């Protein structure tokens, strides 16, 4: 069985800018998608959630969070991609 991590699809990817950040950052998608974007704290607790509804740039304003590493996860269909964002 092949894990999702080995099935890289460059058409379904995203970038976090700026990273590291003070809490305000953008999730930049490589193409328009209808997907859900979740931000989790280091313990796995859901901090923020947005639907991108065909947008390619989604802004998060999480300046109230303490410094640390957080996880940004995008779900579309049966595919999930997770990346780290550092908040200082």
C-alpha positions as CSV (number, residue, x, y, z in Angstrom):
1,X,0.0,0.0,0.0
2,X,1.3,3.5,-0.9
3,X,0.9,6.2,1.7
4,X,-0.5,9.7,0.8
5,X,2.9,11.2,1.4
6,X,4.4,9.4,-1.6
7,X,1.6,10.5,-3.9
8,X,2.9,14.1,-4.5
9,X,0.7,16.0,-6.9
10,X,2.2,19.5,-7.8
11,X,-1.3,20.6,-8.9
12,X,-2.5,20.2,-5.4
13,X,-0.1,22.0,-3.1
14,X,0.1,25.2,-1.0
15,X,2.5,27.6,0.4
16,X,2.4,29.6,3.7
17,X,3.7,33.2,3.5
18,X,5.3,34.6,5.5
19,X,6.7,31.7,7.4
20,X,7.8,32.3,10.2
21,X,5.1,34.9,11.0
22,X,3.9,37.1,13.8
23,X,0.4,35.4,13.4
24,X,-0.9,37.0,10.2
25,X,-0.2,34.8,7.2
26,X,-1.6,33.7,3.9
27,X,-2.2,30.2,2.6
28,X,-1.4,30.3,-1.2
29,X,-2.9,27.5,-3.2
30,X,-1.4,26.4,-6.5
31,X,-4.8,26.3,-8.2
32,X,-8.4,27.2,-7.3
33,X,-9.9,24.5,-5.1
34,X,-12.9,23.9,-3.0
35,X,-11.4,22.7,0.2
36,X,-11.2,23.2,3.9
37,X,-8.2,24.7,5.6
38,X,-7.6,23.9,9.3
39,X,-4.9,25.3,11.7
40,X,-4.0,23.1,14.7
41,X,-1.9,23.8,17.7
42,X,1.0,21.5,18.7
43,X,-1.4,19.3,20.8
44,X,-3.7,18.8,17.7
45,X,-6.5,21.1,18.9
46,X,-8.3,22.9,16.1
47,X,-7.5,26.6,16.3
48,X,-9.0,28.0,13.1
49,X,-11.0,26.8,10.1
50,X,-11.8,28.4,6.7
51,X,-13.2,27.2,3.4
52,X,-11.4,28.5,0.4
53,X,-14.3,28.1,-2.1
54,X,-12.3,28.5,-5.2
55,X,-9.9,31.2,-3.9
56,X,-6.1,30.9,-4.2
57,X,-5.2,33.2,-1.3
58,X,-6.6,32.8,2.1
59,X,-5.6,35.1,5.0
60,X,-5.3,34.0,8.6
61,X,-5.0,36.5,11.5
62,X,-3.9,34.5,14.6
63,X,-1.8,37.1,16.4
64,X,-3.3,36.1,19.8
65,X,-1.6,32.7,19.7
66,X,1.6,32.1,21.7
67,X,4.8,31.5,19.9
68,X,5.3,28.0,18.6
69,X,4.9,25.6,15.7
70,X,1.4,25.1,14.3
71,X,0.0,22.9,11.6
72,X,-1.9,24.0,8.5
73,X,-3.9,21.2,6.9
74,X,-5.8,21.3,3.7
75,X,-8.4,18.7,2.9
76,X,-10.0,18.3,-0.6
77,X,-11.8,15.1,-1.5
78,X,-9.8,12.2,0.1
79,X,-6.5,14.1,0.0
80,X,-5.0,15.8,3.0
81,X,-1.7,17.9,3.0
82,X,-0.3,19.3,6.2
83,X,2.6,21.8,6.6
84,X,4.1,23.6,9.6
85,X,3.9,27.4,10.3
86,X,6.1,29.0,12.9
87,X,4.5,31.8,14.9
88,X,7.0,34.0,16.8
